[in-house]
């Protein structure tokens, strides 16, 4: 546990400006993504969105957020559960126990709901190992993504999980003779809009006649359930990448996919 002066405070409308600072890398053009996130959270705070903001020595350096299952933009169903959408501490402040404190704060705020989260083994974000270390248990794995679960404080840890994955219903948009890249944008992440813009720009640079880009807004649960996907980028139905990548890397990925098709 860190001995530096720190506190974890609830997200409020007045703290929305600070809430975006922990994940904003200097130089990144996140103005539009930040605006979209502020707009979305201003609406969802009244519907039960849980946000917690970590301040160390007065500076906002970490956050954690969860949404009640009823509004969570994920392909899950169940009861009495909140879904962790993001847990993040700036790299310079990692390894000090702040992540655990943030999750404990969200867990207590969500009670009597359980917590669920998607953990990854292949991405540098939301690693499954971190959540397993904190007591989450794996319910199911699908496409290298683990669905993890933690009961509410004081509840028997052997209780049957209250949440499960829905059946697959994603149907990729396929076009004969064209590569279709689908970008699923969840504006809970301020980088989502930037990712979409980079993919569109990369496709225009390579060959707009050969690559069609479709951008889907899955910020709200009903759209995620209808389209069958949450945040991510897919090429002809296969996942291309998750999370922000430099534009140059996206260009190379798209070129590789086109070469493989020929």
N, C-alpha and C positions, 0 to 999 in steps of 0.2 A: 504494500500500500504506500502511495506517495505521501510524503510529509509536507509537500508544497501546499500553500493555501489554495483551496479549491472548493467549489460548490456546484451542485447540480440543481438547476431550476427548471420549473415547468415552462413549456413553450406557451407564450401568449401572443396576441396580435402585436403588442408593443415590442416583443423580442424577435419578431420575424427577421429583422435586418441582421441581428447577430446570428440567427439560426443558419444562415447561408454561409457564414464566414469559415467554418471548419473545413468545408470541402471545396472551397474556391481557390484553385491554384493560381498564383499571380500570373498575369498575362493571358489567361483563358478568357474568351469572350462569352461570358455567362449572363450578360444582362437580360436577354430575352428569357432564358431558362429560369433565372431568378424571379423575373416578373411572373412567369407562369406558375412557379411553385408558390409564391406568396399568394397569388389569387386562389389557387386550389386549397391551400391550407387555411386561408381565411374562411373559406366555406366549410371545410371538414372539421375544424376545431369544434364547431357547434354540433357535429355529428359523432363526436367521441374520439377523434384523432388524438393520439398521445405522443407528445414530443418532450424530450428532455435535453437540456443544453448544459454542457460542461464548461465551466469557467475555471481556468487556472491562473492565479495571480491577476484576476480581473479580465482575462482575455478568453473569448469563446474558442475552444480548441477541439470540441467533440460534441457529438449528438447521438441520440437514439430515438427511433420513432416506431410506433406500432399503430395499426388500424384494427378496429373491431371487424371480425370476419364479415359482418353484414355489408361493409363498405370497402373491404380490402380488395385491391385489384389483382387477385390471384385465383387460379383454378382450384380452389379448395371449398369444401363445405363441411358443416358440422355444427357445433353449438358452443356457446360460452368460451370463445377463444378469440384472442387478438393475435395478429400476425406481425411479427417484426419486419419492417420494411428496410431499415438501414440502421447499422451501428457503425460509427466511424469516429476515430480519434486521429488527429493529425500525427504524421509519422514521428515527429520530434518528441511527442508525448506518449507514444505507445510503450508497452511493457512496464507500466507503472500501476496497473490495477484499475485504471479508469474505465476500461471496457466493461469489466465486471460490475463496477459501481453503476454505470449507465443502465445495464440490463436489469440489475436489481431494482433501480428506480422505476423503470418501465414496468417490470413485473408487479411491483407493489401498486403502481397506479392502475394497472389493468385488472387486478384482482377484484372479484372472484373469477375472472376469466383465466384460462390457461394461455400459454404462449406457444406459437408455432413459428418456424423460420425455415427458409431455404438456405442450406449450406453448400458451398462449392469446394471441390478438391482441385479444380483446374484454374481458378481465377484468383487474383490477388485481392479479392473483396469478399467479405462475409464467409471466411473459411470455415468449413464444417468442423474441423478439428477444434477451433476456438470454442464453438458452442458445445461440443461434446465434452470438452474439459470443464465447462461450467455446469454440467449436469443434464443437458438436453439428451434425449434418446432418439435414435433414428427410427422412424416409422416405415419409410419406404424410400427407395432410390429410383429415379427415372432420368434417363439421358444424362448421367453423371451429376445429377443434382439430388441432394439428400433432403427429404422432408424431416425436420427435427421438431421435437416436442418437449415442453416443460410444464408440468402441472402447476396450479396456483400454490402459493405458500400455504403450508399446513395441510395440503391434500395428499393422500396416499400416493406415492410415486408409482405404484403398480396399477393405478386406476387406468382403465381403458382410455386411450387417446380420444379426445373429443373432436378430432378433425381428420379428414382424409382427402386424398387427391381425387378430383373428378376425372371421369373418363376422358380420353383424348378426343378432341373434336376439331383440331386445327387442320384446315384444308389449304395447302399452299396455292397461291395463284401462279399457275404455270402458263407460259405462252410459247408456242412452237417457234423456234428460231430466235428467241430472245431470252436473256437471263433476267429473271425477275428477282429483285432484291426487296424484301419487305422489312421495314424498320418499325418496330413496335415501341412507341414513345410513351413513357409513363412520367408525367411532369412532377411526380414526387421527387424525382431526381433532376436537379438543375442542369445536369449534363445531357439529358435526353434530347433536348432540342438541338444542342450543338452536334451530337452524334448524327442526327438526321440531316443536318445541313452539310456535314462533312461527307456523308454518303452521297447525297445529291450532287455535291460539287465534284466528287471523285468520278461519279458516273458520267457527268457531262464532259469531264476531261478525257476519259478513256474512249467512250463511244456511245453517245446517247441513243443511237439507233439500235445498238445491240443490248443495252442495259435499260430496263424499266425499273424505276424505284417507286415503291408504294409506301407511304408513311401512314401508319395507323395510330391513333391516339387511344391508349389503353389505360388512361389515368383513372378511369372509373370502372367499378366492378362489372357493370352490365356490359361494357364493351370488351373487357377481357374475356368474359364468359362467352360472348357472341363470337369473337374471333379466335378464341382458343389459345391465345398466347399472351404473355406479359412482356416485360422489357427484354429486348434483344434484337439482333439483326440476322436475317435468314436469306440465303441465296437458293432459289428453287426449292425451298422447304427445308434446307439443311442449315443448321446454325453456323453463322459465319464468325461472329464474335459477340461478346457481352461486355458492356462498359465502354468508357471513352478510350479511343485509340487516336494517335496522331493521323492527320489526313493522309500523309505519305504512306503510312502503313495500310490504310484502308484502300488506297489506290493499288498497292501491290497485291493485297488479298483479292480484289476484284479482277485484276489481271490474271492471277493464278487460276481463278475459277473459270474465266473465259478460255484460258489456254487448255484447261482440262476438258472443256466441252468440245473442243475442236479436234 
